[in-house]
Amino acid sequence: MTFEDPGSDVRLSQLTLGFNSRGLSFGYQRDMFDGGVTGHTYRLGLGAGRGGLAAGLAASIYRGGTKGSGWDFGVVYEPVSQVALAGVVMNVKQPVVRGELQPATFVPSIAFKPFGPVVTLSSEGRFTSDSVVGYALDGRFTTGGRRAVAFTVRLDADRSFRRTAWVLGLSIGGRGRVGTAASIPRDINRVDEANLYGLVSRTGARE
């Protein structure tokens, strides 16, 4: 659940549900825009991996004041356990959603895990065919155990590396997890957006 302007004017702006099993996933996203407009996004994904390489694709269908569809494709490669390289191409079909073109966007990223899963440092960029959208730097610290606690700090920047927002996150749990994150814009006088999320994970019985 995502909330805009937490405080006296708080409102629920997005609700997302997802399911993933054995590389097959389904997701639903409901957006509540200003003016009473409601958007619906349905996403079906498929992924597979072997060794340090994994790849997947997802098809999205947009409804609610619009009709359109799009494709995303991504690859993750881990040459060693401490390094992960990834690349995603979003909006391959460049769909028009509620009158706005969603340009094809390339998102490369790299993550370092110098101390295994305890500390993760990552960075990413977003690029279209004719411009640089922005960059992000992320740091994550996780304690061990079933009741693990994870702290996340992310810096979002524009194409000129000027800070646009800080994102602070906290989660508790391992395979079952709850968490929250807040986005603080450049003026740091308010919280622009906050979300609450939960994850339930189970391992199937072996035959």
N, C-alpha and C positions, 0 to 999 in steps of 0.2 A: 504494500500500500504506500502510495506517495502522496504527501500533503504539501500544498503550496502555502506560503506565508504563515508558518506556525505562529500562533498567538491569537489575538482577538479576531483576526480575519481568516483563520485557517479554513481550508476546504480540501476535501479529497479530490485529487486531480487524476489519479491513475490507480488501477487495480490490475495486478498481473498474477496469473496462475500458470504453473508449468508441471509437466510430468516427463520423466526420462527413464528408460529401461533398456539395457542392452544396446545402446546406441540409437534407439528410436525415441524421439521426443515430440511432445505436443505442447504448445503454449497459447494462451489467450490473454490479450491485453485490452482493457477498456479505458478509454481516455475521456475525461469530462472537461470539455473546453468552455471558455467563456461564451455567454449567449445561449446556453442550454444545448449546445451541439455535443453529441456523444459519438465517439469513434470506436470501432471494433477492429482488432487485428488478430488473425488466426495464423499460427505458424506451425509448420510440420518440418521436423528436422531428422536427418539421418547421418550417423557418423561411425567411423571404424578406425582402428589403429593396430599397429604391430610394432613391437620394440619401442623405439623412441619417436616414432612417427605416427601422427593421427590426422585425419582429415574429415570434414563434414560439410554438408550443405543444408540449407533451409529454404523453404518456400513460404512466402507471406501473402495472405489475402486480406485486403483492406475493405472494410464496409463501414456504414454510418455516414451518410452524406457524400459518399464516394464509392467508386468501384475501381479496383486495381489490384495488381499482384506484383511481387518482386522476388528476387533471388539473392541469397547471400552464400558465400563460399569461404571456407577457412582451413588453414593448415597449421599444425603445431609440430615442431621438431625439437627434440632434446638430445643434442650430441653427447652430453654428459648430464648427470643428475642435478648438477648445480646451475645449469643454463637451459633456458627454453626460448626458442625463437618462434614467432608466430606471425601470420599474415592473414588478413581477412579482406575480402572484396564485398562491400555492401551495395545493395540496390543495383545489381547487375543489369536489370531491365529498365532502370531509371523510371520507376512508376510515378505517376502524377497522383498525389493524394490530397484530396480536398483543395484542388486548384494549385498545389505547389509541387514543382518537380523535385524528386528526391534523386540527386545526382549520384552516379557511381562513385564510391569512396573507397580508397585503399587505406587500410589501417595496419601498419607493421608495428611489431612490439618485440621487446627483449626483456627477459626476467632473469635475475641472478638470485640464487639461494646459497649464499656463502656458508650458512650453518644449517643446511637442510631445510625442513619446513618451518623452523623457528623464525627466521628472518627472510623476507622476500623483498627485493628491490626491483622495480620495473619501470619502463618508460614506453610510450607509444606516441605515434603521430597520426594525423588524419589528413589525407590528400585527395583532392579531386583532380580531374584532368586539367583544370586551368587555375587552381589556387591551392594554398595551404590553409586548412581549416583551423588547426591548432595542435597543441601538444599536451601531454600529461605525464607527471612523474609521481610514482606511488611507492610507499613504504608500508610494510605489514609485519607486525610482530605477533607471534602466536605462542602461547604456553602449551604444554603437553597435557595428556590425560583426557578422560571422557568429558570433563567439564572445562575444556580448553577455553581460554579467553584470547581473543584476537583484537588488536588495535590497528587501525588503518588510517594513514594520512595521505591525501592526494592533492597535488597542486595542478590545477588546470591553467593553461596559458594560451594566448592567442598566437597568431602566425608570427608576431614580432617578439615572442617570448615574454609578453607582459602578462602578469598574473590576472586571471579573470575570476578565480574562485578557489577556496580551500574546501576540501571534503573530508570530514572526520567521521570515522566509523568504529563501531564496537559490536562484537558478537560473542556469544557464550554457547559452548557446546561443541560436540564432535560431529558424529553422524547425524544427530538431531541438534539443530541449531536455531537460535533466534538472534536477531541483531537489529541495529539501527544505524543510519548514516544521515548526516546533515551537511548541506551545501551552504557555504558562507560566501557571498559575493565580494567583489573587490573592496567595497567600502567598509566591510566587516562590522557594520552597525546592526545587522539583522541576519536571521536565518532565512534564506530564500526558499529552501526546499528541504523536507525531511522525509525519510521513509522508514517503514517497519517491515521486516521480513522474517520468514521462518522456513526451515528446511527439514524434511523428514526423509531419512535414508535407511533402507533395509537391504540385507543381503539374502538372496533366495537360497533355499535349501538345495544342496548338491544331490544329484541322483546317483 
